[in-house]
């Protein structure tokens, strides 16, 4: 964490403000000539070195890093040709963090009203949430999707084929590779469970782990709803 003192930014650059939303054309120096009584607009950029990793999502990357003070004060100092200085202090404040929930999916996303189970684990170091959810659509297909937007669909005939394979190989569980993944300390896993006597699929076990949290839940497969007309 920073001690509250001023720190000089690295790789500072300036560019004239574009009239047509074009990419900034950064100058190779920090010296600009301004005519008297003329108003000009410039873009200023600079880097702040912090300890940590970049966020995985755009929503997290556009926030100031959690190790920096809030509100974050940025001071711009301008020196003229007579060595006189003036400064401008700007404060930046992160918006309240809104992590995805089952309620937010149902309220804000078209097509997720049939979502009926949501499992998540938070990474408190990066302020991010890994999750996986399951819903049953009107076509009686079970859909599972994780926070990296990977998904799989399970129809009744798909489950029957998986049960046949489980009986043949005498296994009581099988992982769903389409929605199971591991990246360093982050892991999302979905596993279909079979009855050890009949080898009928009856549930799906969801496991999620981050650097700081773990979650595990077993959800019954809604077989009756997948069969109903």
C-alpha positions as CSV (number, residue, x, y, z in Angstrom):
1,X,0.0,0.0,0.0
2,X,1.2,3.6,-0.7
3,X,2.0,5.9,2.2
4,X,-0.1,8.8,0.9
5,X,2.9,10.8,-0.5
6,X,3.2,12.0,-4.0
7,X,4.9,9.7,-6.5
8,X,6.0,10.7,-10.0
9,X,4.3,8.8,-12.8
10,X,6.4,6.9,-15.3
11,X,6.3,7.2,-19.1
12,X,4.4,10.5,-19.1
13,X,3.3,11.7,-22.5
14,X,1.0,14.3,-24.0
15,X,-1.0,14.5,-27.2
16,X,-3.3,17.1,-28.9
17,X,-7.0,16.3,-28.4
18,X,-8.4,14.8,-31.6
19,X,-11.6,16.2,-33.0
20,X,-12.9,13.0,-34.5
21,X,-12.2,10.4,-31.7
22,X,-9.0,9.2,-33.4
23,X,-6.2,7.5,-31.4
24,X,-4.0,10.0,-29.7
25,X,-0.8,11.0,-31.5
26,X,1.6,11.1,-28.6
27,X,4.4,13.7,-28.8
28,X,8.0,12.6,-28.4
29,X,8.6,15.3,-25.8
30,X,6.8,17.2,-23.0
31,X,7.3,20.7,-24.4
32,X,4.4,22.5,-26.2
33,X,4.2,26.0,-27.6
34,X,1.0,27.9,-26.7
35,X,0.1,31.2,-28.2
36,X,-1.0,34.0,-25.8
37,X,-4.8,34.1,-25.1
38,X,-5.4,30.8,-26.9
39,X,-7.2,27.8,-25.4
40,X,-5.8,24.4,-26.4
41,X,-6.7,20.9,-25.3
42,X,-4.3,18.1,-24.6
43,X,-4.4,14.5,-23.4
44,X,-2.0,13.4,-20.7
45,X,-1.1,9.9,-19.8
46,X,1.2,8.3,-17.2
47,X,1.9,4.9,-15.6
48,X,1.8,4.1,-11.9
49,X,3.8,1.1,-10.8
50,X,1.9,-1.1,-8.4
51,X,2.3,-4.6,-7.0
52,X,-0.3,-7.0,-8.3
53,X,-1.8,-8.3,-11.5
54,X,-4.1,-6.9,-14.1
55,X,-7.7,-7.7,-13.9
56,X,-9.1,-10.4,-16.1
57,X,-12.2,-8.5,-17.1
58,X,-12.6,-5.0,-18.6
59,X,-14.8,-3.9,-15.7
60,X,-11.9,-4.6,-13.3
61,X,-9.1,-3.2,-15.6
62,X,-10.8,0.2,-15.9
63,X,-10.7,0.6,-12.1
64,X,-7.8,2.0,-10.2
65,X,-5.8,-0.8,-8.6
66,X,-7.0,-1.7,-5.1
67,X,-3.5,-1.0,-3.6
68,X,-3.8,2.7,-4.6
69,X,-5.6,5.1,-2.2
70,X,-9.2,6.1,-2.9
71,X,-9.9,8.7,-4.0
72,X,-6.7,8.8,-6.0
73,X,-5.3,12.3,-6.4
74,X,-3.4,13.1,-9.6
75,X,-1.4,16.3,-9.7
76,X,-0.5,17.9,-13.1
77,X,2.3,20.5,-12.9
78,X,3.0,22.9,-15.7
79,X,6.2,25.0,-16.0
80,X,6.4,27.9,-18.4
81,X,9.4,29.4,-20.1
82,X,9.9,31.8,-17.2
83,X,10.1,28.8,-14.8
84,X,6.8,29.7,-13.2
85,X,4.6,26.8,-12.2
86,X,0.9,26.1,-11.8
87,X,-0.7,22.8,-10.8
88,X,-4.1,21.1,-11.1
89,X,-5.2,18.3,-8.8
90,X,-7.8,15.8,-10.1
91,X,-9.4,13.2,-7.9
92,X,-10.5,9.8,-9.2
93,X,-13.0,7.6,-7.4
94,X,-13.8,4.0,-8.3
95,X,-17.5,3.2,-8.7
96,X,-19.0,0.7,-6.2
97,X,-17.9,-2.8,-7.2
98,X,-20.8,-4.8,-8.7
99,X,-20.1,-8.5,-9.0
100,X,-22.4,-10.8,-11.0
101,X,-25.1,-12.6,-9.1
102,X,-28.0,-14.9,-10.1
103,X,-30.4,-11.9,-9.5
104,X,-28.3,-9.6,-11.8
105,X,-28.3,-12.2,-14.6
106,X,-32.0,-12.7,-14.4
107,X,-32.8,-9.0,-14.3
108,X,-30.3,-7.5,-16.8
109,X,-29.7,-10.3,-19.4
110,X,-32.2,-11.5,-22.0
111,X,-32.5,-15.3,-22.1
112,X,-31.3,-15.9,-18.5
113,X,-34.7,-16.0,-16.8
114,X,-34.6,-19.8,-16.6
115,X,-31.3,-19.8,-14.7
116,X,-31.9,-21.8,-11.5
117,X,-28.4,-22.4,-10.0
118,X,-25.4,-20.2,-9.6
119,X,-22.1,-21.1,-7.9
120,X,-19.3,-18.7,-7.3
121,X,-16.0,-18.0,-5.5
122,X,-14.3,-14.6,-5.1
123,X,-10.7,-13.7,-5.5
124,X,-10.3,-11.1,-2.8
125,X,-6.9,-10.1,-4.1
126,X,-8.1,-9.0,-7.5
127,X,-11.8,-8.1,-6.6
128,X,-13.0,-10.7,-9.2
129,X,-15.6,-13.4,-9.2
130,X,-15.4,-16.8,-10.8
131,X,-18.7,-18.5,-11.4
132,X,-20.7,-21.2,-13.1
133,X,-24.4,-21.4,-13.7
134,X,-27.0,-23.8,-15.0
135,X,-30.4,-23.3,-16.6
136,X,-33.1,-25.4,-18.2
137,X,-34.4,-23.8,-21.4
138,X,-37.8,-24.3,-23.0
139,X,-36.4,-26.9,-25.3
140,X,-35.6,-29.1,-22.3
141,X,-31.9,-28.7,-22.7
142,X,-29.7,-28.2,-19.7
143,X,-27.2,-25.4,-20.3
144,X,-24.1,-24.8,-18.2
145,X,-21.9,-21.8,-18.7
146,X,-18.9,-20.4,-16.7
147,X,-17.5,-16.9,-16.1
148,X,-15.1,-17.3,-19.1
149,X,-18.2,-17.7,-21.4
150,X,-17.4,-21.4,-22.1
151,X,-20.6,-23.5,-22.2
152,X,-22.0,-27.0,-22.7
153,X,-25.5,-28.2,-23.5
154,X,-26.9,-31.5,-22.2
155,X,-30.0,-33.0,-23.8
156,X,-31.7,-36.1,-22.4
157,X,-30.1,-38.2,-25.2
158,X,-26.7,-36.7,-24.3
159,X,-27.1,-37.8,-20.7
160,X,-28.2,-41.3,-21.9
161,X,-25.0,-41.7,-24.0
162,X,-22.9,-40.6,-21.0
163,X,-24.7,-43.1,-18.8
164,X,-24.0,-45.8,-21.3
165,X,-20.3,-44.9,-21.3
166,X,-20.3,-44.8,-17.4
167,X,-21.8,-48.3,-17.2
168,X,-19.4,-49.6,-19.8
169,X,-16.3,-48.2,-18.0
170,X,-17.8,-48.7,-14.5
171,X,-17.2,-45.1,-13.5
172,X,-19.3,-43.0,-11.1
173,X,-18.4,-39.6,-12.3
174,X,-17.2,-37.8,-15.4
175,X,-15.9,-34.3,-15.9
176,X,-17.5,-31.8,-18.4
177,X,-14.4,-30.6,-20.2
178,X,-16.1,-27.7,-22.0
179,X,-16.8,-25.8,-18.8
180,X,-13.9,-27.2,-16.7
181,X,-10.6,-25.3,-16.7
182,X,-7.6,-24.4,-14.7
183,X,-5.4,-21.3,-14.8
184,X,-2.7,-21.1,-12.1
185,X,-4.6,-21.0,-8.8
186,X,-8.0,-20.4,-10.5
187,X,-10.0,-23.6,-11.3
188,X,-13.6,-24.3,-12.4
189,X,-14.8,-27.8,-12.6
190,X,-18.2,-29.4,-13.4
191,X,-18.6,-33.2,-12.9
192,X,-21.6,-35.4,-13.7
193,X,-22.3,-38.0,-11.0
194,X,-23.8,-41.4,-11.6
195,X,-25.5,-43.9,-9.3
196,X,-23.0,-46.6,-8.5
197,X,-25.7,-49.4,-9.0
198,X,-27.7,-48.2,-12.0
199,X,-25.2,-45.7,-13.5
200,X,-28.0,-43.2,-14.0
201,X,-26.9,-39.6,-13.9
202,X,-28.5,-37.8,-11.0
203,X,-26.4,-34.7,-10.1
204,X,-23.7,-32.3,-11.2
205,X,-20.9,-31.3,-8.8
206,X,-19.6,-27.8,-9.2
207,X,-16.2,-26.8,-7.8
208,X,-14.6,-23.4,-8.0
209,X,-11.3,-22.2,-6.4
210,X,-9.3,-19.0,-6.4
211,X,-6.3,-17.7,-4.5
212,X,-8.5,-16.8,-1.6
213,X,-11.8,-18.7,-1.8
214,X,-13.3,-22.1,-2.6
215,X,-16.9,-23.3,-3.3
216,X,-18.4,-26.7,-3.9
217,X,-22.0,-27.5,-4.5
218,X,-23.8,-30.6,-5.8
219,X,-27.0,-29.9,-7.8
220,X,-29.6,-32.5,-8.7
221,X,-30.3,-32.9,-12.5
222,X,-34.0,-32.0,-13.1
223,X,-34.6,-35.2,-15.1
224,X,-38.4,-34.9,-14.7
225,X,-38.5,-31.4,-16.2
226,X,-36.2,-32.6,-19.1
227,X,-38.8,-35.3,-19.9
228,X,-42.0,-33.3,-19.4
229,X,-44.0,-32.1,-22.4
